[in-house]
Amino acid sequence: MSTLKASVSTSLRLADIQSVLSPSDAILTFVLAEPRSYCLVITRRMSRVVPLSSKRVIEDRTTTYRNAVSNKLSAFGEARGLYRILLQPVREAASARRLIVVRDGVLHLLPFDALVAPSGQYVLQDRIVEYAPSATSYYVLNRFRDDTNGQYDAGAALAVGG
């Protein structure tokens, strides 16, 4: 437990987060804001900030998508539009095999797996989408994972209590 405690209580460097990513992974951390929203992209070799549409535009498009799905209507066009404003500006989203998505606000209600790329394919058809509450929590959990089988070390534990 002391190893985990030490890793959480000390500052985490970008290089630490990058160290748990495979070459085909990308962490996409979304921040919704006005007048622009942003996506912080982290891969094994680089990081950058990508400007996106405004919070209002993203919220409106997400609500429209969710309403169509709730009413059992086709949401294909809405899913394509959301891909266009959320993932298309992030070139790493097209090349990464696995996307680790850190959502903000209304994006917690959006299944990124169901967004539609310009090719007409759903994201889940050619990429793995994982969700994390933060890049830090993703790092803490994945530093104990055995890359050969994707399983967690049996000796590692995360305990939360009051």
C-alpha positions in Angstrom: 0.0 0.0 0.0 2.9 2.4 0.6 3.9 2.3 -3.1 0.4 3.4 -4.1 0.2 6.0 -1.4 3.5 7.5 -2.5 2.6 7.6 -6.1 -0.6 9.5 -5.3 0.8 11.9 -2.8 3.7 13.1 -5.0 3.5 15.2 -8.1 3.0 13.2 -11.3 5.1 14.2 -14.3 3.9 14.0 -17.9 6.6 11.4 -18.5 5.1 9.2 -15.8 1.7 9.1 -17.5 3.4 8.5 -20.9 5.3 5.6 -19.5 2.1 3.5 -19.0 0.9 4.1 -22.6 1.7 1.8 -25.4 2.7 3.4 -28.8 -0.8 2.9 -30.1 -2.6 4.6 -27.1 -3.8 8.2 -26.8 -5.3 9.8 -23.7 -7.9 12.5 -24.7 -8.8 14.8 -21.8 -11.7 17.1 -22.7 -12.3 20.4 -21.0 -15.5 22.2 -21.9 -15.4 26.0 -21.7 -16.4 29.2 -23.4 -15.6 30.5 -25.8 -13.5 27.4 -26.7 -13.3 24.0 -25.4 -10.1 21.9 -25.5 -8.7 18.4 -25.7 -5.4 17.7 -24.0 -3.9 14.8 -26.1 -1.2 12.6 -24.5 0.6 9.8 -26.3 3.7 7.9 -25.4 5.9 10.4 -27.3 4.1 13.8 -27.2 1.4 16.0 -25.8 -0.5 18.9 -27.1 -3.7 20.9 -26.6 -6.3 21.0 -29.4 -8.9 23.8 -29.5 -12.5 22.6 -30.0 -15.9 24.2 -30.4 -17.5 26.1 -27.6 -19.1 24.3 -24.6 -22.5 25.5 -25.8 -22.1 23.9 -29.2 -20.9 20.6 -27.7 -23.7 20.5 -25.2 -26.3 21.2 -27.8 -25.0 18.6 -30.2 -24.7 16.0 -27.3 -28.3 16.8 -26.2 -29.6 16.4 -29.7 -27.8 13.1 -30.1 -29.1 11.8 -26.7 -32.7 12.9 -27.5 -32.6 11.0 -30.8 -31.3 7.8 -29.1 -33.9 8.1 -26.3 -36.7 8.5 -28.8 -35.4 5.5 -30.8 -34.6 7.5 -33.8 -31.6 7.3 -36.1 -28.8 9.3 -34.5 -26.3 8.5 -37.3 -26.1 12.1 -38.5 -25.7 13.4 -34.9 -23.0 10.9 -34.2 -21.2 11.9 -37.3 -21.5 15.6 -36.3 -20.1 14.9 -32.8 -17.2 13.0 -34.3 -16.5 16.0 -36.5 -16.3 18.5 -33.6 -14.8 16.3 -30.9 -12.5 13.7 -32.5 -11.7 14.9 -36.1 -9.6 17.9 -34.9 -7.5 15.4 -32.8 -5.4 13.7 -35.5 -4.2 11.1 -32.9 -7.8 9.9 -32.5 -7.7 8.5 -36.0 -4.3 6.8 -35.7 -4.5 5.5 -32.1 -5.7 1.9 -31.6 -6.9 2.6 -28.1 -8.4 5.9 -27.0 -8.5 6.6 -23.2 -11.2 9.3 -22.9 -11.4 11.6 -19.9 -14.7 13.4 -20.1 -16.0 16.7 -18.8 -19.5 17.9 -18.2 -22.2 16.6 -20.6 -19.6 14.4 -22.3 -20.0 11.9 -19.4 -23.3 11.1 -21.0 -21.8 10.5 -24.5 -20.6 7.1 -25.7 -17.6 7.9 -27.8 -17.6 4.3 -29.1 -20.9 5.2 -31.0 -19.5 8.3 -32.8 -19.3 7.9 -36.6 -16.0 8.7 -38.4 -15.9 10.2 -41.9 -15.5 6.7 -43.3 -19.0 5.9 -42.0 -17.7 3.4 -39.4 -18.5 3.7 -35.7 -15.4 4.4 -33.6 -15.8 1.0 -31.9 -15.4 -0.8 -35.2 -11.7 -0.2 -35.4 -10.6 1.3 -32.0 -10.9 0.4 -28.3 -12.4 3.1 -26.2 -11.7 3.2 -22.5 -12.9 5.8 -20.0 -11.0 7.2 -17.1 -11.8 9.8 -14.5 -8.4 11.5 -15.0 -5.0 10.8 -16.6 -3.6 10.5 -13.0 -6.0 7.7 -12.1 -5.3 6.0 -15.4 -1.6 6.1 -14.5 -2.1 4.8 -11.0 -4.2 1.8 -12.1 -2.1 0.9 -15.1 1.3 1.0 -13.6 0.4 -2.3 -12.1 -0.8 -3.9 -15.3 1.2 -6.7 -16.9 1.5 -5.7 -20.6 2.0 -9.3 -21.7 -1.6 -10.3 -20.7 -3.4 -7.0 -19.8 -4.0 -8.3 -16.3 -3.3 -6.5 -13.1 -0.6 -7.7 -10.6 -2.4 -9.8 -8.0 -0.3 -8.1 -5.3 -1.5 -4.6 -6.2 -4.5 -3.2 -4.5 -6.3 0.1 -4.5 -8.2 0.7 -1.3 -10.4 3.7 -0.6 -12.0 4.4 2.7 -12.9 7.1 5.2 
